[in-house]
Amino acid sequence: MKSFGAGMFVFPHGIAVDLDGNVYVSDADGKDGKGHTVVKFSPEGKVLLTLGKSGIAGSGPDTFNRPSDVAVAANGDISVADGHGGNSNARIVKFSKDGKFINT
């Protein structure tokens, strides 16, 4: 069995698969320069896109604070549920399929 991103996540939490079979994983915590990201993998496990800044919590258009889930629309747009209780965010952040910020 292939292991997607083994050792690269602090707290892998949300997972989604798009129509092309790409796998998206949200990392809902941060530690030691990892986490607070959403990573897109090809069906073969190659990293295609990373949203957020590894290990950096924030509330801007390019940062997350405990992203807990991810969903991918039929057109490829990516929606991230950013926040996981406590002092984290409470928002949905939308990106185009190539990772460009659309809105919060």
N, C-alpha and C positions, 0 to 999 in steps of 0.2 A: 504494500500500500504506500502510495506517495504521500509525503508529509509536506503540506503547504506551510512555508514560513516557520518551520520549527525553530524555536529559540529567538525569534525576532519580535515576539509580542510579550507584553507584561500581563495583560488581562484580555485575551481575545474574547469578544462578547457577541457582536452581531455578525451575521453572515448572509450574503445574498449571492445569487448566480444570475447573470444576465442572459439574454437570448443567444449569445455566442458561446456560452459556457464559461465565461470569465468569472472568477470567484472574488468577492469583495469581503474583507474582514475588518471590523472596527476593533481598535485596541483601546479599551475603556479605562485605562489608567496610565500613569507615567512613572518611570523610574530608570535611573542609570542611562539617560539619553535615549530611551525607548518610550513608545506609547503616545497617546493622544493623536492617533492617526487612523486613517482608513487606507488600506492597501488593496490594490487590484492586481490579481494574478491571472495569467493566461491559464487555459485548461491544463497546460503542462507544468504549471507552477512557477513560471517566470514572472517577476515583478514588472508590471506594465505602468503603474501609476501609484503615487503616494500623495494623499491629501493630508494636510496638516504638517506640523513641524515636529519631528521626533523628539519626545521628551519635554516639549514646551507646551504648557497649558495657556490658553488664551480665548478671547471671544471675538477676534477679528475675522476677516474674510479668508485668512489663510491659517488659522489656528483653531483647535478644538480644546474643550476641557471635559474629558471623559466621554467621548463619543460612544454611544451604547448600541446603535443599530444603523443599518444602511439599507436602502432600497434603490432599485434601478428601474427606471421607466422603459417602456418599449422603444423609445427613441434614444435611449442610452443616458439620459439625464440621471444624475446621482443625487439622492436626498439622504442626508445624514441627520439622525437624531442625536444631537449633541448635548450631553448631560447625563449624569447617573447619580442624582441625589447629592446631598451635602452641599458643599460650596462649588458645585459645578454649574455649567450652563443649563439652560432650559429653552432650547431652540431647535428649529429645523433649518439646516443649511443646504441650499440647492446649488449644484454645479452642472455644467455641461458635460457631455460624455468625455471630453478631453481635459476635464479638471478645471475649467475656468469658472470662477465664482459667478453665480447668477443673482441670488438674493438670500436673505434670512427671514 
